[in-house]
């Protein structure tokens, strides 16, 4: 207040009083106590290592070795070994874990016999690269003209892969792959096996109706270059119905007799897919193309067939082990060529998250020979519905589908049971 050592203060609006006069000593001082802290929190101010030895004169000089370049061969370390009467594998690595040696062998008394695989992987210099040699160890499995087929690839393989991420998204990954294969094919196609030995009975050449007989013992020198871009966050739903994400894949294969083998051909593959989130449901779209030039092994045909595909989800691109059979759901027949377009459009509705979903599906595709001057056949377009049940990477499906014209004519749809594809890579 004027000319007086008092202050005039106003209370908050929530107080019952509107104005209150309070006497406050402007020269007041707070009452404090000395700071007291436990030694557990202050001992670091004076603590330190015992360095008495630093001030003592040493009677001997320390031995300092000269620097040498690191060699992984000087520090091999055992990684794992597993031995059984008919199977054995062992793996060794170096001290840094950047070099991996692995050898595997097994015994088999039926055709094609015993086998082995020896590989070396280098993760120290540039992209990840490796080399492997195998016999009866590496191969592909698929359904072929209504029978089962195994294409065993014996020989040498050199490969390199370089993953990249631009740092803007953890889930947006790019990868470049390269491989060189010098292989001998050993193809087995069978419908029945020997009841006593379990050995597959090779199919007779006269039994091939819709597809050519595979090249049983062809030799092939193949160079491959591929690029993959995937943008999909890891999620437990991805096995059955990932709600987001897309992928782009392109690969070119080149084989030449001057390199090795019996074949001259070039193959170009492109594959794209996308998931569009609609809240509780989603739309899935895929488009794949294949183009061939030259003469390839018969088992690497291009076309639409009745053979069922083998799909495993959440494991990346497994087409090198399980080549895709292009079979539109609700269509039956064989249509071959050197050009292919194949795709799907699906509306996926989860019923039990991560386990069961109901889907409206539509497949489309066509195959034709580029050398034919006649007009190519109309695109095959099917539509239907299916129920899916997820067992992790294996997704079972069953449904009804048929071509659009057949739905208009009120025909009975074709019922099917097969493995379902969630994402091609």
C-alpha positions as a printed Julia matrix, in Angstrom:
425×3 Matrix{Float64}:
   0.0      0.0     0.0
   1.24     3.52   -0.61
   3.85     4.63    1.92
   3.38     1.43    3.95
   5.24    -1.91    4.05
   2.07    -3.87    3.19
   0.87    -5.44   -0.12
  -2.63    -5.61   -1.52
  -3.41    -9.07   -3.04
  -6.48   -10.35   -4.86
  -7.66   -13.9    -4.43
  -8.66   -16.38   -7.16
 -12.24   -16.22   -8.51
 -13.02   -19.6    -6.95
 -12.43   -18.24   -3.42
 -15.4    -17.18   -1.33
 -13.88   -13.75   -0.7
 -13.65   -11.25   -3.5
 -10.8     -9.17   -2.04
  -8.52    -9.94    0.88
  -5.91    -7.68    2.52
  -2.78    -9.53    3.54
   0.22    -8.18    5.4
   3.47    -9.53    3.94
   6.94    -8.64    5.14
   8.91    -7.67    2.02
  12.19    -8.48    3.79
  11.19   -12.02    4.74
  13.68   -14.89    4.27
  12.94   -18.6     3.8
  13.81   -21.0     6.56
  16.08   -23.7     5.13
  18.09   -26.66    6.38
  21.48   -27.83    5.18
  21.37   -30.24    2.22
  21.77   -33.82    3.34
  22.3    -36.68    0.84
  23.17   -40.32    1.38
  26.73   -41.29    0.5
  25.25   -43.8    -1.95
  24.4    -40.83   -4.17
  27.47   -38.66   -3.57
  30.33   -41.14   -3.46
  30.88   -40.79   -7.2
  32.29   -37.3    -6.54
  35.34   -38.78   -4.88
  35.34   -42.37   -6.11
  37.87   -43.68   -8.64
  39.97   -46.68   -9.55
  43.0    -47.76   -7.64
  45.85   -46.4    -9.76
  48.73   -46.84   -7.38
  50.49   -49.08   -9.87
  50.69   -46.22  -12.36
  53.21   -44.46  -10.2
  55.41   -47.52   -9.8
  58.28   -47.96  -12.2
  58.06   -51.18  -14.23
  61.14   -53.4   -14.37
  60.15   -54.98  -17.72
  58.97   -53.49  -20.98
  55.6    -54.62  -22.34
  55.62   -56.7   -25.53
  53.51   -54.98  -28.21
  52.84   -57.06  -31.31
  52.78   -55.51  -34.75
  49.33   -54.99  -36.29
  48.26   -57.6   -38.84
  45.35   -57.87  -41.21
  42.46   -60.02  -40.01
  42.26   -63.48  -41.56
  39.18   -65.55  -40.9
  41.11   -68.77  -41.52
  43.14   -68.22  -38.33
  40.13   -68.2   -36.01
  37.68   -70.96  -36.99
  34.98   -71.64  -34.43
  32.57   -74.53  -34.26
  28.97   -73.39  -34.7
  26.85   -76.55  -34.7
  26.94   -80.24  -35.61
  24.17   -82.8   -35.88
  24.8    -86.46  -36.65
  22.31   -89.3   -37.15
  22.76   -92.71  -38.82
  21.41   -91.4   -42.15
  22.0    -87.66  -41.88
  24.77   -85.33  -40.81
  25.45   -81.61  -40.88
  28.14   -79.35  -39.48
  28.75   -75.59  -39.58
  31.81   -73.53  -38.73
  32.29   -69.77  -38.53
  35.08   -67.3   -37.83
  35.63   -65.1   -34.77
  33.54   -62.24  -36.22
  30.74   -64.46  -37.5
  31.1    -63.11  -41.02
  32.21   -66.31  -42.73
  30.12   -69.47  -42.57
  31.14   -72.92  -43.79
  28.5    -75.64  -43.88
  28.48   -79.25  -45.06
  25.49   -81.59  -45.1
  25.16   -85.18  -46.3
  22.51   -87.88  -46.17
  22.14   -91.52  -47.09
  19.35   -92.78  -49.36
  19.19   -96.3   -50.8
  16.51   -95.54  -53.41
  16.62   -93.4   -56.55
  18.1    -90.8   -56.95
  20.42   -91.95  -54.16
  22.47   -90.28  -51.45
  23.4    -86.63  -51.6
  25.43   -83.82  -50.13
  25.67   -80.05  -50.04
  28.71   -77.87  -49.3
  28.39   -74.09  -49.0
  30.36   -71.0   -48.03
  28.79   -67.63  -47.16
  30.73   -64.35  -46.93
  29.23   -61.37  -45.07
  32.42   -59.31  -44.71
  33.05   -57.77  -48.11
  30.31   -55.78  -49.83
  27.02   -57.58  -50.46
  26.31   -60.95  -48.92
  27.62   -63.6   -51.32
  28.19   -67.3   -51.3
  29.0    -70.37  -53.32
  27.6    -73.89  -53.04
  28.0    -77.27  -54.68
  25.45   -80.03  -54.27
  24.22   -83.39  -55.46
  20.64   -84.59  -54.87
  20.31   -81.76  -52.37
  18.82   -78.76  -54.19
  15.65   -78.97  -56.25
  12.13   -77.82  -57.09
   8.77   -79.45  -56.36
   5.56   -78.85  -58.3
   2.52   -80.53  -59.8
   3.07   -81.29  -63.49
   0.37   -82.51  -65.88
  -1.6    -84.02  -63.01
   1.43   -85.77  -61.5
   4.12   -84.87  -58.96
   7.47   -83.6   -60.23
  10.83   -83.04  -58.56
  13.54   -81.24  -60.53
  16.86   -81.92  -58.8
  19.61   -79.45  -59.65
  23.11   -80.91  -59.29
  26.09   -78.64  -59.71
  27.58   -75.29  -58.76
  25.85   -72.08  -57.72
  27.35   -68.64  -57.08
  25.03   -65.99  -55.68
  25.03   -62.5   -54.15
  22.33   -60.41  -52.5
  22.38   -56.78  -51.41
  19.53   -55.48  -49.2
  19.0    -51.72  -48.94
  16.89   -49.34  -46.89
  16.87   -45.57  -47.54
  16.23   -44.86  -43.84
  12.79   -43.29  -44.32
  10.84   -46.4   -43.27
  11.94   -49.56  -41.49
   9.5    -51.63  -43.54
  10.41   -50.23  -46.98
  13.18   -52.55  -48.17
  14.92   -52.94  -51.51
  17.0    -55.94  -52.55
  19.14   -56.81  -55.57
  19.91   -60.49  -56.27
  22.39   -62.11  -58.63
  23.11   -65.77  -59.28
  25.1    -67.97  -61.63
  24.13   -71.65  -61.89
  26.01   -74.45  -63.66
  23.67   -77.39  -63.16
  22.57   -80.77  -64.44
  18.85   -81.47  -64.15
  17.6    -84.79  -62.83
  13.81   -84.78  -63.19
  11.45   -87.31  -61.65
   7.73   -87.3   -62.51
   5.55   -89.86  -60.81
   2.0    -90.72  -59.83
   2.72   -93.92  -57.93
   5.51   -95.31  -55.78
   6.82   -98.8   -55.19
   4.9   -100.28  -52.27
   7.94  -102.14  -50.92
  10.74   -99.6   -51.3
   8.8    -96.34  -51.55
  10.76   -95.4   -54.68
   8.92   -93.16  -57.15
   7.96   -94.88  -60.41
   8.99   -92.65  -63.33
   6.05   -91.7   -65.52
   5.95   -93.24  -68.99
   6.44   -90.74  -71.87
   3.15   -91.86  -73.42
   1.23   -90.69  -70.35
   1.87   -86.98  -70.95
  -1.3    -85.49  -72.4
  -1.4    -81.74  -71.85
   2.27   -80.88  -71.27
   5.5    -82.05  -72.88
   7.68   -84.6   -71.17
  10.24   -82.75  -69.02
  13.89   -82.79  -69.99
  14.96   -85.59  -67.67
  18.73   -84.99  -67.83
  19.19   -81.53  -69.32
  22.24   -79.35  -68.66
  21.86   -75.64  -68.04
  24.05   -72.59  -67.49
  21.86   -69.81  -66.08
  22.55   -66.2   -65.07
  19.83   -64.37  -63.09
  19.43   -60.77  -61.96
  16.5    -59.63  -59.82
  15.18   -56.58  -57.98
  12.58   -56.58  -55.19
  10.92   -53.74  -53.32
   8.58   -54.57  -50.45
   6.84   -52.15  -48.14
   4.98   -54.1   -45.46
   5.25   -53.79  -41.7
   5.71   -57.05  -39.76
   2.4    -58.07  -38.2
   0.76   -61.24  -36.94
  -2.07   -60.72  -39.46
   0.27   -60.88  -42.45
  -0.03   -64.65  -42.83
  -3.75   -64.44  -43.64
  -4.83   -60.86  -44.42
  -2.22   -58.09  -44.26
  -4.06   -54.8   -44.22
  -1.33   -52.65  -45.75
   1.73   -52.96  -47.92
   2.8    -53.47  -51.5
   5.6    -55.12  -53.42
   7.35   -54.93  -56.79
   9.53   -57.68  -58.24
  11.39   -57.96  -61.55
  13.74   -60.73  -62.66
  15.57   -61.66  -65.82
  17.07   -65.09  -66.54
  19.56   -65.71  -69.32
  20.85   -69.11  -70.46
  23.38   -69.77  -73.2
  25.0    -72.92  -74.56
  28.34   -71.13  -74.79
  28.22   -70.7   -71.03
  27.19   -74.31  -70.34
  24.47   -76.75  -71.2
  21.81   -77.38  -73.82
  19.61   -74.27  -73.74
  19.49   -70.76  -75.2
  16.73   -68.59  -73.79
  15.85   -65.35  -72.04
  13.0    -65.04  -69.56
  11.61   -61.83  -68.06
   9.26   -61.83  -65.07
   7.46   -58.93  -63.38
   5.19   -59.21  -60.36
   3.39   -56.49  -58.35
   0.82   -56.59  -55.55
  -0.9    -54.14  -53.22
  -3.18   -54.2   -50.17
  -5.71   -51.4   -49.68
  -7.06   -51.05  -46.14
 -10.82   -50.44  -45.86
 -11.03   -50.44  -42.08
 -12.1    -53.92  -41.01
 -11.69   -55.38  -44.52
  -9.27   -54.87  -47.39
  -8.77   -55.14  -51.14
  -5.87   -57.17  -52.57
  -4.6    -56.83  -56.13
  -1.86   -58.69  -58.0
  -0.52   -58.61  -61.56
   2.18   -60.93  -62.93
   3.7    -61.18  -66.41
   6.1    -63.65  -68.04
   7.86   -63.48  -71.4
  10.15   -66.05  -73.03
  12.52   -65.92  -75.97
  14.39   -69.04  -77.09
  14.26   -72.69  -76.08
  14.0    -73.47  -72.37
  13.6    -76.8   -70.54
  10.11   -78.21  -71.06
   9.37   -78.09  -67.33
   9.84   -74.3   -67.39
   6.79   -73.81  -69.63
   4.65   -70.67  -69.67
   0.89   -71.02  -69.48
  -2.34   -71.59  -67.59
  -2.95   -75.15  -66.42
  -5.12   -77.38  -64.24
  -2.2    -78.14  -61.93
  -2.59   -76.85  -58.4
  -0.03   -74.34  -57.05
   2.01   -74.74  -53.86
   2.02   -71.58  -51.75
   3.78   -70.69  -48.48
   3.15   -67.24  -47.01
   5.34   -64.94  -44.95
   8.56   -66.55  -46.24
   9.41   -64.25  -49.13
   9.74   -65.53  -52.69
   9.81   -69.36  -52.63
   9.37   -69.82  -56.39
  12.92   -71.21  -56.7
  11.76   -74.22  -54.65
   8.05   -74.28  -55.56
   7.52   -72.84  -59.07
   4.08   -71.3   -59.36
   1.41   -73.08  -61.37
  -0.96   -70.49  -62.84
  -4.44   -71.91  -62.32
  -7.33   -69.39  -62.23
  -9.81   -70.43  -59.59
 -12.99   -71.74  -61.22
 -11.35   -72.53  -64.59
 -10.22   -75.86  -65.99
  -7.96   -76.4   -68.99
  -4.5    -75.85  -70.48
  -3.38   -72.81  -72.44
   0.35   -72.5   -73.25
   2.56   -69.93  -74.96
   5.65   -67.78  -74.57
   3.75   -64.81  -73.1
   1.65   -64.79  -69.94
  -0.43   -62.34  -67.96
  -1.95   -63.49  -64.68
  -3.51   -61.7   -61.71
  -6.09   -61.57  -58.94
  -8.47   -59.13  -57.32
  -9.81   -60.03  -53.87
 -12.04   -58.51  -51.23
 -10.9    -60.0   -47.92
 -13.09   -59.95  -44.81
 -11.56   -61.3   -41.58
 -13.99   -63.37  -39.52
 -11.59   -64.53  -36.81
  -8.49   -62.29  -36.8
  -5.31   -64.15  -37.83
  -7.28   -67.41  -38.3
 -10.32   -67.34  -40.6
 -11.43   -65.01  -43.4
 -14.17   -64.89  -46.02
 -13.11   -63.63  -49.44
 -14.66   -62.58  -52.72
 -12.12   -63.53  -55.39
 -11.57   -62.9   -59.07
  -8.71   -64.29  -61.18
  -7.77   -63.29  -64.71
  -5.13   -64.55  -67.09
  -4.09   -65.39  -70.62
  -1.23   -67.13  -72.43
  -0.31   -66.95  -76.11
   2.47   -67.46  -78.63
   4.0    -64.22  -79.83
   4.98   -65.84  -83.17
   1.39   -66.73  -84.08
  -0.27   -64.32  -86.45
  -3.77   -65.46  -85.5
  -5.73   -63.44  -82.98
  -5.04   -64.57  -79.43
  -7.8    -66.05  -77.31
  -9.93   -63.96  -75.0
  -8.79   -63.24  -71.48
 -10.0    -65.73  -68.89
 -11.82   -63.97  -66.04
 -13.31   -65.9   -63.13
 -15.14   -64.85  -59.97
 -16.25   -66.6   -56.81
 -16.04   -66.8   -53.06
 -13.87   -68.78  -50.68
 -13.21   -69.45  -47.0
  -9.62   -69.43  -45.7
  -8.1    -70.97  -42.61
  -4.59   -70.02  -41.54
  -2.02   -72.43  -40.07
   0.8    -69.9   -40.1
   2.69   -70.02  -43.41
   0.19   -72.59  -44.72
  -3.23   -71.13  -45.57
  -5.97   -73.58  -46.6
  -8.84   -72.41  -48.78
 -12.01   -73.8   -50.26
 -14.65   -72.14  -52.4
 -16.76   -71.95  -55.54
 -15.84   -70.01  -58.68
 -16.39   -69.96  -62.43
 -16.07   -67.68  -65.43
 -18.21   -64.54  -65.57
 -20.24   -65.8   -68.55
 -21.04   -68.98  -66.66
 -22.4    -66.97  -63.74
 -24.67   -65.11  -66.18
 -25.92   -68.44  -67.54
 -26.67   -69.67  -63.98
 -24.3    -72.61  -64.31
 -23.07   -74.55  -61.31
 -19.68   -73.16  -60.14
 -16.56   -75.28  -59.81
 -15.71   -76.18  -56.24
 -12.03   -76.23  -55.32
  -9.74   -76.85  -52.33
  -6.2    -75.52  -52.49
  -3.43   -73.61  -50.77
  -4.07   -69.86  -50.77
  -1.64   -67.06  -51.59
  -1.55   -64.05  -49.28
   1.35   -62.24  -50.95
   3.71   -63.59  -53.66
   6.9    -62.31  -51.96
